[in-house]
C-alpha cells in the first residue's frame, strides 16, 4: 500500500516526499521488520522502540514513525516521520491498514475497575439472543458472530490484557466486519486508554461501571487512573455512568460527552422494588425517562443487579425493545469466573470461583456470599494477591477478608517475579490475628485444605483467579485450573 493512501485512511498528514513509498506491513517490534516495513517506535515500560531505529532500518524498514530522532540514527533509505504520540498513531495506522473497520461497526465500550467483563458479556448475550449479529472483546474471551471464538494472542506469552494491542485489536474488528457483525461489545482497560490503543475508535456508547483502588503500579495516583477512564468518554457519542460511587458522581460533573446516569436509587435509569432470591438471582423494576420494564436475572449477588442495570440501560439506549431486553436478561448465563459455582459431586457445601482481586470487588463478593449462604453455614475464603502489582491494596484486602469471611486461607496468586514471602507479609499486616486464618503457600494445597475442612452449609470462595486457568510464578506460566483441583479434592474427601 502507498504511504499516502495509508496515511490518508488514517487521517494523518503524509510528507510529500514520502507519498509514493510502498509499505508492506506495520510492526512495532524491530525483530519483525522486513523489507518494506513501516516501523513504529513505541516507548514501553522496560524498552524504548527508538533505541532500535537503526536496527529496523538495517533490516529493510522503508518508513520509521517516531517521536524523536536519535543522534546516532543512520537514516539511509528510510523515511523518518515524526509525531508527538506514536501510540495514538499506531492505533490509527493499524485501523487504516485493516480497512477502517471501526467505521462499519457500532462499538460499545465498557470501562471501570470491576464489572467490565460481566456487563460486556451480558450485552453480548442479550443482543445475540435477540437476533443481532455481535462481537465480544474482553478479558475472558473474544467471540464473533454465532459464538465463534477468535484467538487473539499477545506477543507476550505472559500477558493477560483486557484490551488487545492495536495490531490484534483492529485485526479482530476487521474479522467482525467480515463476519457481518453490527455491534461489538468491548472491555476497555485504563491501560489501553492511557496508551492510546483505542484512539482510532469512535464509540457508539461508553459505559462506566465504577472505580476503586487498582493499577496504581501503572497510573501512580487515583487521579491519573480516573483521568485515563475519562478518556473513553472523549471518544464516545454518548455515555452511561453508574453514579452509585464517588468517581461516578465525579464523572457526571464533567463528562466530556452527552450522558445518562444509572443508579439503584436516583438516576435516569434506576431500580425500584429490588428483591433478592439468594442463589436464584434477583428481580426489580427498571425505571427510565419514558417508561419502565421488569428485570429478573438468574445471577446471584448485589453487584449482579448493578451490572444488569447497566446492561439493560445500554441496550435501551441502543434502541432495543424493553420487552426483548427483559426476556433476554432472564436467560443470561453470566461470565466465566464471575460468581461461578463449581459443579461438585456433593450438596454438603458449595464452591464459588470469582475474579475479585481488588478490595472493592472482594468486599462485594463476600457480602453477596453472606446473602446466599445458609444461616448455619460459614464462608471459607481462599485468596492471595498478584505479584508485581499495586502493593498498597494487599493490607486492605487482608482486612476485608478477616471482617467478612469466617475462615481465611492466604495463598499464592500469580506471584510472577516477586518474592511470594513479601506478598504474604503485606497481606498479613491487614489480617485480624484474633480471627481464624492460616497461610498455605501452595494454592492447590490451600484449595484442597478448604475442601477437606468444609462442613454442611459452608461456601468456599476462591477469589482472585476467576476465568484464569494458569498460574505465573518465577516468570513461568503453567496450567492451573481451580475447577479440576476442587473436583480432585472432593474425590479425595469421599
N, C-alpha and C positions, 0 to 999 in steps of 0.2 A: 504494500500500500504506500502511495506517495505521502510524504510527511505533511504536505499542505492539506491533503484530504483528511488525514488522521487528526491533525490539529483543528481543522475546520469542524469536524464532527464533535470534537471535544469542547468547542467554544474557546479555543486558545489561539493566541496570535502566533503565527509561524513566521520566522525571519525569512525575508525574501530570498536570500542567498541559499537557503536550505530547502526551499519548497519542493524541488524535484528529487530529493533523496528518497530512495526506496527503503522502506522498513520491513524487515522480515518477521520480527517478533518483538515483544516488550518484556524486559526482565528487570528484576530488582536485585538479583543475585549475580555477581560478576562471574561466578563459576559456570553459569548457564549461557553466557554471552557467546554468540557465534557471528559469523559474517552477516552484516546487515541488521544486527540487533539495535534496538533503542534501549539504552541502559539508564535507569532512573536511580539516582543516588539518594538513599534514604538514611537519615540519622536514626540509629536504633538505640536500645538500652545498653548494649555492650559493644556494638560495632558501628562504624560510620561508612556508608557506601562511598562517600567522597574519597576515602583512602584507597579505593580500588578503581579509580578512574583510569589510571594508566594501564592497569591490568585489562580492563574492559576494552580499551582502545586497541591494545596489542592483540586481543582475541578477535577483533574484527568489528566492534561496535561502530555503526555509522552515525549514531546520534547519542549524545550524552545530555541528560536533563539533570541539572544540579542547582544547588542554592549558592554555590561559590566555586571558584576555580582555584585549585591548589597550585602553589608556585611551581611545583615540580612537574605538573601535568604536561605531557608531551603534545597533546592536541592531535597533530597529524591529520589524517583524512576525516576524522570525526567532527561533526558539527556540535559545538557545545552551546546549549541553550540554558540560560539562567532563569529561574523562577524563585520567588521567595518562600514557597511552600511546596516542596516536591511530593509530599504525601498526598495533598489535595490534588495535585496534577496527576499523580498515579491513578487515583480513582477515576478521574475524568478520561484519561487516556485508555484505561482498560475498558471502561464503559463504551467508549467510541470504537475500540478495536473489536468488540463483540457486537457491534451494530446498534448501539444505544438502546438496549432492552428496557432501560428504565422509563423510556418514553411510551412504551407499549404495555406497561403493567400498572395496576393500582396497588401501590405498596403501602402497607400499614406497618409502622414501626412501633415496637413496644419497648420501653426502657424503664429502669428502676433497679433498685438493689435486689428486691425479691419479687417474685410473681411473673417475671418476664416469660419464662417457659410455660407456665400454666395458662396465662392469658393468650399467648400466641397459639398454643396448641388447641385451646378451646375454640378460638376463632377459626382455625383451620378445620376443626371437626364440624363446627356449626355451618360454615359456608359450604363445605363439601357435602354434608348431609342434605342440604337444601338445593343441591344440583349445580353449584358454582364450581368452576374449574380453578383450583387454587394451588399455591405452593407454600411451603413452610421452611424457614431457615432458623435454626436455633441450636441451643446447647446439646439437646438430646439427639436430635436427628434433623435431616433435611429431606423433605418429601416433595415430590412433584405431583402433577395431576394423576388421580387414580391411586394415590398412595405409593407411587414409585419412589424408591429410595435413591437419593443422589449421594454418592460417595464423595464428599468434599473433604479432602485430606490436606492438612497443613504440611508444609515442607519440613517443619519441626516435629518429629515424632512424639515429643513430649508435650506439645502444645494442646490445649483444650479450649479453643476460642469460641466464644458465643457468636461473634460476628467474624466470618472468614476474611482473610486478606483480600484486597481488590482483585488480584488475578483469579482467585477462586470464586469470589462473590459475584462478579459480573459475568463470569462464565456460567455460573449456576442460573443467574437471571435470564441469560440468553437461552438456556435449556428450557426454562419455564415458558418462554415465549414460543419456542418450537413445539412444546407440548400443549399449547393452546390455553395456558393459564390466563385468567383475567386479574385475579388478586394474588398477592404474595404477603404472607404474614411473617414478620421478621423480628427476632430479638436484636436489639441494638445496644451494645455494651458501651460503657463510658470510655473504655479504651478505644473502641472503634471511632467514637465521636471525637475524642481528643486527637486521634491520629489521622483524621480526615478520610477514613475508609469509605464513608457513605456520602462524601461531598458531591458525588455525581447524581444523587437521588433527590427527586422532589417527591416527598412522601405525601400520599393522599391523606393520611391521618397519623398523628403521633399520639401514643398513649403513655401516660406517666403513672406507674404503679405506686411507688413510694421511694424513699431514700433514707438509708440508715448507714451506720459506720461500716465501711468496707473499702478495699482497694486504696487505702491511704499510703501503702507502699509505693503506689504509682502516682497518685494525684497529690500527695503531700498533705492537703487540708480538705476539710469537708466543703469549703467554699469552692475550691477548684474542682472537686468531684461534682458538686451541684452545677457548676458552670458548664462542665462537659455534658451533663444530661440536658441542659437547656439548649444546647446546640441542635438537638433533634428538632426542636420546635422552630428553629430558624430555617430549617429545611423542609417544613411541612405546610400544607394548605390550611389545615385545621388541627387543633389539639384537643385531647381529652385528659383531664387532670383529676387524679384522686386527691381530694383536699382533706382527707382524714389523716393528715400528717403535717408536721411543721413545714417541711420542704414543699409539699403540695400547695399549701397556702402561699408560700413564698413565690412559687412559680406562677400561681394565679395572679399575683400582684404585678408581675412584669412579664407575662408570657409574650413572646415576640410574634405570635400568630393568633388569629381568632381561635377561641377555645370554649369548651363547655366543661362543667365540673361534675364530678361523681362523688357522692358521699352517702354513708349509711344514714346520716341524719338530715343534712340540708345541702342540696345542690341541684343543678339542672337535672341530674338523674339521682334519685335517692330510693332507699329501700324502706318499705313500711310492712308492719306485721311479720317481722322475721321470726321464723320458727325453726329450731334445730331438732333434728331427729337422730342424734347420735351418729353411729356409723352409717346410717342410711342416707345421710345428707341433710339438706335444709330447703326451706321454701320462703318466698317473700313476694311482695308486690313491688315491681319496679315502676316508680312514678317518673314521668318526664314531661317536658313543656306542653305537649299536645296529646297526652294520653297516658296509659298505664298497661302493664302486662304482667301476668303471673309467671313467676320463675320457680322451678323446682329442679334442684341439682342433686345427683346421686353421689356427691363427693363430700366427705366429712371435713370439718374444720371451719372455724370462723373466717379464716382467710379465703376459703373457697367461696364464701358469699361475696367478699370484695372482688375477687378475681372474676367471678361470674357476672357481677355488676358491670365491671369494665368491659368484659366481652360483649354482653348484651347491649350496652350503651354504644360501643364501637360499631356493632352490627347495625343498630338502628340509625346511627349517623351515616353509615354507608348506604342506607336506603332499604334494608331488608324489612320484610313484613314481621310485625310484632308476634303474630301467632306462630309464624315459622321459627322465629328465634326462640320462643318459649318451648316449642316442640323439640327443637334441636338440642337445647341445653339440658332437657330432661334425659337425654341419651348419651351425654358426653362421658368419656372414659377417663379423662384427665391425662396428665403427662407422666411418663415413666419416672420413678424415683421421687415423686412428689406425693407424700402421704400414701405411699403404695403399700398395700397389705400383701405380705408374702403368704403364698399358699403352703400350708404345712399340714402334716398328717395327724393333727390333734386339734381339739377345740378347748383344751385346757387354758391356753394362753394365746396371745396374738403377737405378731411381729410386724412392725411398720418401718419402712425404709424411706428416708427423706433427705433431700439435698441441703437442708438447713446448715449453713456454715457461717452465719453471721449472728450476732447477739439478738437482733430483732427477729430473725427467722426462727431461731431456736426457741425463743420465748413464746412466739405464736404457736409453734408446733407443739410444745409441751402443754400449753393451755388447752389446745384443741384435743390433745390426747386425754387430758383430765376430763373433758366434757363427755367423751365417748366411753371412758373406762367404767367397768363395773364398780359399784360402791365399795366392794371389799377388795378390789384389785389394787395393784401397785404399778408404778411406772419405773421400769429399769432402763436407764439411758446409757448407751454406748456412744462415745463421741471423742473426737480429737480436734486438732487444728492444723491447717496446712502449713507446711514449711515454706520459707522464703516469701511469706506474705505478711500483711499487716499484723505486727505483734501486739498492738495495743488492744485488740479485741479479745485476746485469749483470756485475760483475767476476768473480763465481763462475762464471757461465756461460761467460765467456771462458776461464777456467782449465780447465774441464771440456772445452771444445771443443779446446783445444790438447793436452790429455792423451789424449783418446780418438779424435780424428779425425786422419787423415793429412794432410789439407789443409783449411784453414778459409777460407771466404769470408764476411766480415762484411758485412751489408747491412741494409736497412731492414725494419721490420715494424710497421706501424701506428704511425707517429710521432705521430699525432693532432696536437695543437697544440704539441708540444715540439720544440725545435730538434734536428734529427737529428744535428748535429755533437756535441752533448753526449752523446747516446746512444752514438754510435760511440766517443767518448772514454772513456766509462765501461767499455764492453766491452773496449777495447784495454788498459786497466790490468790485465786478467787474462790477456791473450794472451801466450804464450811467444814472444818475438821470435826465438828461435833455431830455431823450427819453421815450416814453410811456411804462410803465410797471406797474405791480401790484403783490401783494402777496396774493394768495388764498391757505391756508394751506391744505385744504382737496382736494385731487387730483380729485375726482369725481366732486366736485363743480367747480374746475378750468376748467375741460373739458366742463362742461355744460355752464360755462360763455363764453368760446371760441366759442362754437356752437351758442349761443344766440346772440353774437356780430358780427359774421361773415357776411360780405357783398358779393355781387355778384363778383365773380372772385377771392375771397380770398382762401388761402390754410392754413388750420390749421395743424400744425405739433405737434404731441405728441411724444416727444423724451424721451428715457431712458428705457422704459419697453419692447418695441418690442413684442416678442413672449410670454412674461410672462403673465400669467392670474392669478396673485396673487399679494398681497401686504403684506409686512412684517413690522409691527410696534410694538414696545414694545415686541419684541421676538415672536409675534403671527402672524402666516401666515394665511391669509384669502383670499377667492376667490375675484378676481378683474379683470374684463375683460373690457378693454377700448372700445372695439368694441360695446359691449352692452350698455355701458354708452353713447357713441356717438349716437347710434340709438335712445335711450330713450330721449336724449336731442333734437334730430331732431323732434321727435313726439311732444314734449312739445313746440318746437318752432312753429310748424304748428298750 
